[in-house]
Amino acid sequence: MLKIYNTDLNTNEFRRLNDFEIGCWVHLEKPTEEELQKVSSSLGIKKDFLISILDDDEKPRIDEEDGTKMLLLDVPVKDSSKGLHETKTLPLAILIVRNDYIVTVALQKYEFLEEFSSGKVKEFYTYKKSRFVIQIIYRLAVLYLKTLRDIDKKIETAESKILTATKNEELVNLLALENSLTYIITALQSNGVVLDKIKKGNVIEMYIEDEDLLDDAIIENSQASNMADLYRGILSSTTDTVATVISNNLNGIMKFLAGITIVISIPTMIASFMGMNVSFGKFSHNPYSFFFLLGISFLLSIIIAIILKKKNML
């Protein structure tokens, strides 16, 4: 999908265009071969340069080729392909083409970019390219914080259910959250390197009024990184606790079964002895002998059960 937007320099009216204009914002979302060719030939960007961005394993970096500067950042996205509600990261490329155009390339629809195209971002103008880039970076850092808060809520929900869970579903959910945090921490660290390079200069043309926004973006990214480390620690502790609880529960069950086996073995042993082909004299002809043996068996079983109960084996 190819979309072209522009802010009128005189009226500051934000509108969608049908063709390229100086100062416009060009957004490519899951671009086709024809769309890549059109942007390449119209804006003078090498097609191979655009195609290389479409690899979902591309890592955040800064690159430049033939007057086109590129910032590649990771964006958190929800992934349910494996039947789990995981969060993974996909690349977003921001290209500044000879200070005439801003081009963004996304592998899928990113909700936070929709805020720009729908006019929800204040003081957003396509002709202010440096500010536009920094606004994208800031909104991305805020998105990470929101994603981490959602993960925190899921961790709390999992903790409340895990101790009473009888299936592996909650354990699998914890594993999905742990995988999500691994993706997020790696992405935040890589994005942080890109932000530091921008802060040092020589990447995009910085203006005084934009420096505060960049500082805010760096702070938000750093805060998100610290939160992700904290949540991973909490999740690791929760997983260890669950493993210990499951082990203790298993030990309790085995101990209970061992106690029950001992209690039941008493009547079994007496019945086995008395069932042997051995004469017990007058006792064997007594009409009440069966009830007498039954009473002894139950009495011994009760005594053994009481002893085991005191030893906390039942």
N, C-alpha and C positions, 0 to 999 in steps of 0.2 A: 504494500500500500504506500502510495506517494501522496503527501500532503504538503502544500506550500502556503505559508502565512506571511503576513507583512503588517507592520505598524506604520501608518502614514506619518511622515516626518512633520507635516504641518498640523494635522488635526489629532494625531495620536490615536486614530481609529484603527482597531485591530480587525483584520479581515483575512479571509481565505482567498488565495489567488489560483488562477488556472495555469499561469506560466511564471517563470523565474524573473525576479526583479532584484536590482542591487539592494542589499540590506534585508533580504527576506530570510525566513527560517524554513528550511527544507527538512521534512521529517520522513524518514523511510522506516516502515514497520513491516517486517518479514518481506523484504522487497523481492520482486520477481526479476528475472534476467533482463526484461525490457526496461524496467524502472531503473535498474543499476546502469544500464547502457545510456539511458536518457540523462541521468544525473552526471554520469562520467563525461559525456560529450558536451553537455550544456555548461557545466561548471569547471571543466578542465581538471577533473580528478581522475587519476589512473584507476581503471576498473579493478585491477588486481589489488589495489590499496583498499577498495571498498569490500571486495570479496573476502579479504583476509580478516575483516572485522566480524564476519558472519559466523566464525567458529565459536561455539559456545564454551570452548575451553580456553579462549583468549584471556590473558591476565591483565589487570589494570597497568597501564603504562602511558607514557607520553612519547609521541612520534611525530616526525615531520618529513614531508616529501613534496618537492616541487611547489613550495609556498603554501602548502596545506598543513596546518598543525592539527594534531589529533590527540584528544584526551580519551582514554579508555577506562571506564569505571565499571564496577560490579553492582548490580541491582538485585535486591532480594525479591524472589517470586515464589508463589505457592506451587507445590508439585504434588499431585495425587496419582501419578502414573503407576506407582507400585501399590496403590490401595492405602497408602499412608498419607497423613497430612503433614508433609515435610516442607521445609523452606530451603530452596537452593538459590544459587546466584547465577545471573546471566549478564553478559557484557552490554554496556551502552557506550556507543562511540559519539563523541562530540567533535565535529570538525569545523575549524575556522578557515575558510577558503579565501586566502589573500585579503582578509579583513573586509570582504564583500558579502559573504554569505555565512550563515551558520547551518550546518547539516548535522542532524542527529540520526543515528542508525540503531534500531532496536530489533531484537530477534522475536519479540512478541509485544503485545500491548502492555505498556507500563502506565499504571493508573496515575502516578504523580506527574507524568508528562501531560496527561489530559487536563490537569489544572492550568497549565499554561495555555493550551489551545482553547479552553473554555472561558478564559479571562478571569480566573479566580486568583491569580497572583498579582499583587499590587506592584506598581512601578515596573511592570514588565514591558519592554519595548524591544522589538527585534533588531532595531538599528544600534542599540547599546549592547554590543556583542559580549564585551567582557563581563558586564553585569549579568547578562543572560546566562552565561556559562556558570558564574558563581551562584546565581539563583538556583540553577539545576543541581549544582553540588550541594547547596544548603538543603534543598528539598529532599535530596537523596539521603543526607545524614538524618534528617527528621524521620524519613520513612524507616530507616534502620531502628531508630528508637521505638517507633510504633510497633514494628515487627517484634522487637524484643519484649515489649510489654505484653503482647499477645502470647508469646512463648511463656512468659512468667505466669500468666493466668492458666495456661495449659499445665504447667508444672504443678501449680497448686491443686488443680482438679485431679491430676494423676496421683498426687500424694494422698488426697482424701479417699481415693478409691483403692489404692494399691494394696493396703493391708487387709482388705476384705475381698479382694478379687479372687475368683476361683479359676480364671482362665488366664491365658498369656497375653490377652489383648492389651492390658495396661502396661505390661513390660515392653511390648512391641511399640507402644506409643512413646514410652520413655526413650527407647532406642531412636525413634524418629526425631524426637526433640534434640537428642544428643547430636545426631547427624546434622540437623539444622544449625545448631550452634557452631559446629565445626566449620560449616560453609560460611556462616556469618563472620566468625572471628577472622578467618583467612581473608575474606573480602574486605573487611574493615581495615585490617593491617595493610593490605595492598593499596586500598583507596587512600589511606593515610600517607603513604609514600608519595602518591601523586599530588596530594594537597600540599605537602611540605615543599615539593618542587615548585608548585605554583606560587607559594608564599615567598620563595627565594627569588622569584622573578624570571624573566627571559622566556616565559612560556606563553602567557597572554599579556596584553597591554593592560596594566593595572592603573586605576584611578583612585584618588584619595577616598572618595565616597564609597568605593567598592571594597576597600581593605577591611572595614569593620565587618561587612557581611562575610568575607572570606574567613576572618578570625572566628566568627560565630560558627561557620561551617566546620572549621577545624576542631573547635571545642565540642560541637555536637558529635562529630565523628569519634573523637577521643572518649567522650562520655559513653557512646554506644559500645565502643570496644571494651571499656571497663565493665559495663553492665553485662556484656556477653561473657566475659571471663568469670564474673560473679555467678551468673546463672549456670554456667558449665560446672563450677565448683559445687553449687547446690544440687544440681542434677546428679553429679558423680556421687555425692554423699547420700542422696536419696536411693540411688541404685545399690550402693553398698549396704544400706540399711535394709532394703527389700531382700537382698540376697541373704543377709543374716537372719531376718525374720522367717524366710522360707526354710532355711536350714534348721532353725529352732523348732518350727512347726513340724518338720519332718522327724526330728529327734523325739518330739513329744508324742507323735503318732506311733513311732516304733516302740517307745517305752511303754505306751498304753497297750499295744498289741502283745508285747512280751509279758506284761502283767496278766492280761486276760488269758494268755496261753498257760501260764503257771496255775491260775485258779481253775481252769477247766481240766487241767491234767490230773488233779487230785481225784475227782470222781472216776476218770478214765482208768487211772492206776488201780483203784480199789475194785472196779468192775472187772478189770483184767485178771487180777489175782483171784478173785472169787469165782471167776468163770473157768479156772483151770480144773482139769479132771483130777482133783484131790479131795479126799473125804475130810469134812470138817465135823464129823461126829453128829451129835444131836442137833448142833446149830444148823446143819444143812437141812434137817427135817422140820425145823421150827417154822410154822406158817407165817410168823412175823419177821423172819430173818431178812427178807427183801426190804421191808420198810425200815428195819434197823440199820442195814447197810446204807440205805438211801439217806437216812438221817445223819449218819456219821459222815457221809460224803459231803452233804450240804454244810454240816457244822465245820468240818475241816476247811472247806472252800471259803466259808465266811471268815474264819480265823485268818487264813492266808490273805484274803482280800483286805482285811483290816490292817494287817501288818504291812502289806504293799502300799496301802493308802497312806499310812503314817510315813513311809519312806518316799512318798510322792511319786509312786510308780503307777498310780491309777487316778 
